[in-house]
Amino acid sequence: MIDILKGLSTLQSLNIDLSRSYGADDLGLLILAKGLKRLPSLKSIAFDFTDCEDISAQGFSDLFQGLRQLPSLENLKLTLDECRGFSDQALSALSKSLKTMTSLKSFILKITGQSDIHEEGFEDLIKALPKLQSLQILHLDFKENRDIWSDSYEFLIEALRKLPSLHTLNIGFNHFRFMPGTEGIVPFIEAIPTLTTLSNLNLAFNGSQLRDGKRSKLSESLKKVPSFTHIHIRYSEYGEVVKTSQEMFKFDFLENITFDLDDKASDEGMEALGKYLEKCASLRNLTMDIGNTYHLTNIGLQPLWNGLKLCNRLQTLNLRFFHCWEISVDGFTDLAECLKNLTSLQNITLEVDDCFKLDEESISTIFDHLKALSLFQRLNLSLKPSLWDGHDRQQRENPIISIIKGFAV
């Protein structure tokens, strides 16, 4: 590795993807760290260590120490999803290195899924942020982490106020702990308007964190932030889809929305979301991820399509249906009728994967309806029939009859 890097002294961008690589280990990261000193011109680094089980906290610490040898680094992206070996020790080592990166303009850190991060490591990271006086873009994603207390996010706001160049902030905190009787994420939300330099704010949170009047406080606070245009909600309970959708009526100014419904989608929830979308005159980009549900039928899809077809400023639409057991072909033929009304659409992605009632014939029917649309050339499709036969799962000789990606007629 070192010999390879030796001949790349003028390299400005380095992207290494080791996701799910069982050969990646501590020794490899140590060698990589030593090799970084041979790349003094590096301005951008992206490392992906998703699900690397053989790397310990020491391996990550060695790598982060090597980052101190890059004084000109401007962009750093670290993806550490499902890294069980990533701990407070590793995050503290990263924090120490960040304090030396005075030229850093963009910092993206994703630590979702299983890791060994607690409040101690997170607060070390927060303390390092004010040293990044050139930072313009910050993305911190700790979704699924249940060991960071809510008051740590209040300290985060204090640190962010000390970043004079920050204009884009993405925060993912779908899970964090708070003491019973406290307001949870409310103090963090209420402090966001004090970040006066922001021009782009994206939030990802869990609908169940907004109980007991917290939704009203959230909407009141976010309306004070002119930059707030994008919200990402992940749901943990069926009832939260309806309750949060009703509160979302106050967010009719949003331009970008992501609904991560997963297995919490239901007919009642889709009806509530459809009514909300009817009010979204400003909506430009919509993403919906729905999967593993018995509670959503064609009855629930109809009000969703009715609401969606009124979003006449919509430019990008991403829809994913995975293991939706009660949806049949009729639900998606109605989608084709809906899309006819969305004349501003520029990019559309539809994924239908292994839905129980959609066999090969049904998939062909959906494809035929979509093909008749004038916007067909802008449509990215991935249509896969169900692999289930009765109640026994069996692989067919040709399980996928249509996978169409970015095609043109």
FENTAUR-V59253 format. One record per residue. N is the residue number from 1. PSI is psi in radians with two decimals (* if undefined). OMEGA is omega in degrees with one decimal (* if undefined). Layout:
# FENTAUR-V59253
[[N/PSI/OMEGA] [N/PSI/OMEGA]]
This chain:
# FENTAUR-V59253
[[1/-0.82/-179.1] [2/-0.70/179.5] [3/-0.65/179.0] [4/-0.78/-178.0] [5/-0.42/-177.3] [6/-0.63/-177.3] [7/0.20/-176.5] [8/0.69/-173.7] [9/-0.36/179.7] [10/0.06/-178.3] [11/2.34/-179.1] [12/-0.32/-178.3] [13/2.31/-178.0] [14/2.14/179.9] [15/2.00/-179.5] [16/2.08/-179.2] [17/1.87/178.2] [18/0.37/-177.2] [19/2.31/179.5] [20/0.57/178.2] [21/1.87/-176.3] [22/-0.11/176.5] [23/-0.18/179.9] [24/2.25/-179.2] [25/-3.09/-176.6] [26/-0.71/-178.7] [27/-0.73/178.7] [28/-0.72/179.4] [29/-0.60/176.9] [30/-0.75/178.0] [31/-0.72/178.3] [32/-0.73/-179.9] [33/-0.74/178.8] [34/-0.56/-179.2] [35/-0.37/-177.0] [36/-0.49/-179.3] [37/-0.25/177.5] [38/0.05/-178.5] [39/1.10/-174.3] [40/-0.27/-177.5] [41/-0.01/-177.1] [42/2.28/176.2] [43/-0.40/-177.5] [44/2.33/177.0] [45/2.37/172.3] [46/2.03/177.8] [47/2.28/177.3] [48/1.96/-179.4] [49/0.50/-178.0] [50/2.20/173.1] [51/0.64/174.1] [52/1.71/-171.4] [53/-0.34/-172.7] [54/0.12/178.1] [55/2.21/-179.0] [56/3.11/177.5] [57/-0.59/-179.8] [58/-0.70/178.4] [59/-0.79/177.5] [60/-0.69/-180.0] [61/-0.73/178.7] [62/-0.74/-179.8] [63/-0.78/-177.4] [64/-0.56/176.0] [65/-0.61/177.9] [66/-0.44/179.4] [67/-0.36/-179.6] [68/-0.24/-178.9] [69/0.14/-175.4] [70/1.39/-174.3] [71/-0.35/-176.6] [72/0.10/-175.2] [73/2.25/-178.5] [74/-0.46/-176.5] [75/2.19/-179.8] [76/2.15/177.2] [77/2.14/-179.6] [78/2.09/176.6] [79/2.03/-173.3] [80/0.63/-178.1] [81/2.40/176.7] [82/0.57/176.2] [83/1.66/-175.8] [84/-0.41/-180.0] [85/-0.09/-179.1] [86/2.11/-171.5] [87/-3.10/176.2] [88/-0.63/178.4] [89/-0.81/-179.8] [90/-0.73/-179.3] [91/-0.62/176.5] [92/-0.67/176.7] [93/-0.71/176.6] [94/-0.71/-178.9] [95/-0.71/178.2] [96/-0.69/179.4] [97/-0.64/179.7] [98/-0.59/-178.4] [99/-0.35/-179.8] [100/-0.12/-174.5] [101/1.18/-173.8] [102/-0.24/-179.7] [103/-0.04/-174.2] [104/2.23/179.8] [105/-0.48/-179.0] [106/2.24/179.3] [107/2.06/179.6] [108/2.13/-178.9] [109/2.04/178.7] [110/2.04/177.1] [111/1.33/-178.8] [112/2.85/-179.7] [113/-2.66/-174.4] [114/2.20/172.8] [115/3.12/-178.1] [116/0.76/-178.4] [117/2.32/178.5] [118/-3.04/-177.2] [119/-0.64/-176.9] [120/-0.86/179.9] [121/-0.69/-179.8] [122/-0.70/-179.4] [123/-0.54/172.9] [124/-0.71/177.7] [125/-0.77/180.0] [126/-0.71/-178.7] [127/-0.46/-178.7] [128/-0.44/-172.6] [129/-0.74/-178.5] [130/-0.28/177.3] [131/-0.28/-175.5] [132/1.23/-173.6] [133/-0.27/178.1] [134/-0.02/-173.8] [135/2.26/179.5] [136/-0.53/-176.5] [137/2.23/178.7] [138/2.21/178.2] [139/1.96/177.5] [140/2.03/-176.9] [141/1.84/179.6] [142/0.54/-179.5] [143/2.51/-179.3] [144/-0.17/178.9] [145/2.17/-176.7] [146/0.21/-174.8] [147/0.27/175.3] [148/2.16/-176.9] [149/2.67/-174.0] [150/-0.51/-178.2] [151/-0.34/175.8] [152/-0.55/178.8] [153/-0.43/172.8] [154/-0.70/176.0] [155/-0.57/178.5] [156/-0.74/178.5] [157/-0.75/179.0] [158/-0.70/179.4] [159/-0.70/-177.5] [160/-0.53/178.5] [161/-0.34/-176.8] [162/0.16/179.8] [163/1.69/-171.1] [164/-0.34/-175.8] [165/-0.02/-174.2] [166/2.12/177.0] [167/-0.28/-179.9] [168/2.19/-178.3] [169/2.16/174.4] [170/2.12/-178.6] [171/2.22/175.5] [172/2.00/-179.8] [173/1.04/-177.6] [174/-0.50/177.8] [175/2.26/161.1] [176/2.84/-172.6] [177/2.55/172.4] [178/2.64/-177.1] [179/2.43/176.3] [180/2.39/-180.0] [181/-0.19/177.6] [182/3.04/-176.2] [183/0.12/175.0] [184/-2.08/-175.4] [185/-0.10/-174.2] [186/-0.83/179.1] [187/-0.64/176.9] [188/-0.81/-179.2] [189/-0.76/-177.0] [190/-0.40/-178.6] [191/-0.23/-176.5] [192/-0.69/-179.8] [193/-0.26/179.1] [194/-0.13/177.5] [195/1.40/-167.7] [196/-0.25/-178.5] [197/-0.15/-174.3] [198/2.40/172.1] [199/-0.15/-179.3] [200/2.02/-177.3] [201/2.16/177.0] [202/2.29/-179.7] [203/2.40/172.2] [204/2.13/-179.9] [205/2.97/-177.4] [206/2.25/-178.8] [207/-0.57/-176.9] [208/-0.21/177.6] [209/-0.06/-173.9] [210/0.67/178.4] [211/2.98/169.1] [212/0.83/175.2] [213/-0.03/-178.0] [214/-0.44/178.7] [215/-0.74/-179.2] [216/-0.71/179.1] [217/-0.62/178.1] [218/-0.87/-177.1] [219/-0.69/178.5] [220/-0.69/-179.3] [221/-0.79/-175.1] [222/-0.46/176.9] [223/-0.27/178.3] [224/-0.03/-178.1] [225/1.74/-178.6] [226/-0.43/-176.0] [227/-0.19/-171.8] [228/1.96/-177.7] [229/-0.18/-170.7] [230/2.27/175.4] [231/2.45/179.5] [232/2.02/-177.9] [233/2.27/172.1] [234/2.32/-174.3] [235/2.53/179.2] [236/-0.19/-179.8] [237/2.63/-178.8] [238/-0.80/-176.6] [239/-0.45/-177.4] [240/-0.46/178.5] [241/-0.80/-179.3] [242/-0.86/-176.3] [243/-0.78/-178.7] [244/-0.63/178.8] [245/-0.71/178.7] [246/-0.70/177.7] [247/-0.46/-178.7] [248/-0.23/176.8] [249/-0.44/179.2] [250/-0.15/-179.0] [251/0.65/-176.9] [252/-0.07/179.5] [253/-0.08/-174.7] [254/2.50/177.7] [255/-0.45/-176.6] [256/2.20/-179.5] [257/2.36/171.9] [258/2.12/175.4] [259/1.97/177.6] [260/1.47/-173.5] [261/-0.53/-178.8] [262/-2.12/-175.1] [263/0.25/-177.6] [264/0.11/-179.9] [265/2.44/178.2] [266/2.93/177.6] [267/-0.75/-179.4] [268/-0.74/179.4] [269/-0.72/179.3] [270/-0.62/177.1] [271/-0.73/178.5] [272/-0.72/178.5] [273/-0.68/178.0] [274/-0.74/178.4] [275/-0.63/177.3] [276/-0.77/-177.7] [277/-0.48/176.9] [278/-0.45/-176.7] [279/-0.08/-170.8] [280/1.28/-178.2] [281/-0.37/-176.9] [282/-0.10/-171.9] [283/2.23/179.5] [284/-0.55/-176.0] [285/2.22/-178.8] [286/2.28/175.1] [287/2.30/176.7] [288/2.23/-179.7] [289/1.98/-173.6] [290/2.21/-178.7] [291/2.81/172.6] [292/0.87/-177.6] [293/2.45/171.9] [294/-0.09/-167.8] [295/0.00/178.1] [296/2.19/-179.8] [297/-3.09/175.5] [298/-0.51/178.6] [299/-0.69/179.5] [300/-0.53/-179.8] [301/-0.57/-175.2] [302/-0.88/178.1] [303/-0.47/175.9] [304/-0.84/179.0] [305/-0.63/179.3] [306/-0.69/178.2] [307/-0.69/-176.4] [308/-0.65/-175.3] [309/-0.16/176.4] [310/-0.06/179.5] [311/1.28/-169.0] [312/-0.04/174.9] [313/0.06/-176.4] [314/2.27/-179.2] [315/-0.58/-178.4] [316/2.27/179.9] [317/2.15/177.6] [318/2.08/-179.6] [319/2.27/178.4] [320/2.18/177.4] [321/2.06/-175.6] [322/2.13/179.7] [323/0.81/173.2] [324/1.78/-163.7] [325/-0.44/-172.0] [326/0.16/178.8] [327/2.30/179.5] [328/-3.07/-175.6] [329/-0.56/-177.9] [330/-0.61/-179.6] [331/-0.61/-176.5] [332/-0.39/173.1] [333/-0.55/174.3] [334/-0.54/176.5] [335/-0.72/179.0] [336/-0.72/177.4] [337/-0.67/179.1] [338/-0.78/-174.7] [339/-0.43/178.5] [340/-0.47/-176.6] [341/-0.22/-174.0] [342/1.36/-173.4] [343/-0.25/-179.0] [344/-0.09/-176.7] [345/2.29/177.9] [346/-0.57/-178.8] [347/2.23/179.7] [348/2.29/174.9] [349/2.19/176.6] [350/2.11/176.1] [351/2.17/175.2] [352/2.03/-170.6] [353/2.02/169.9] [354/0.86/173.4] [355/2.24/-164.5] [356/-0.73/-173.9] [357/0.10/-178.9] [358/1.66/178.0] [359/-3.00/-176.8] [360/-0.70/179.7] [361/-0.71/179.0] [362/-0.74/179.0] [363/-0.72/178.3] [364/-0.68/179.1] [365/-0.78/177.9] [366/-0.79/-179.7] [367/-0.74/-179.0] [368/-0.71/179.0] [369/-0.74/-178.6] [370/-0.59/-178.1] [371/-0.43/-179.1] [372/-0.17/-177.5] [373/2.56/178.7] [374/-0.41/-179.5] [375/0.25/-174.7] [376/-0.62/-177.8] [377/-0.36/-179.7] [378/0.16/-173.1] [379/2.16/173.5] [380/2.11/-174.5] [381/2.49/165.8] [382/1.76/-175.7] [383/2.03/-177.8] [384/2.21/179.2] [385/2.86/178.2] [386/2.48/176.3] [387/0.18/-177.8] [388/2.45/176.8] [389/1.86/-172.2] [390/-2.22/177.8] [391/0.18/179.7] [392/2.19/-179.9] [393/2.20/177.8] [394/2.47/178.6] [395/2.19/177.0] [396/2.85/-179.0] [397/-0.66/179.6] [398/1.37/-170.6] [399/-0.38/-177.2] [400/1.97/-179.3] [401/-0.33/178.5] [402/1.98/167.5] [403/1.82/-174.2] [404/2.09/-177.2] [405/1.99/172.7] [406/0.69/-176.8] [407/2.96/174.0] [408/2.55/177.8] [409/*/*]]
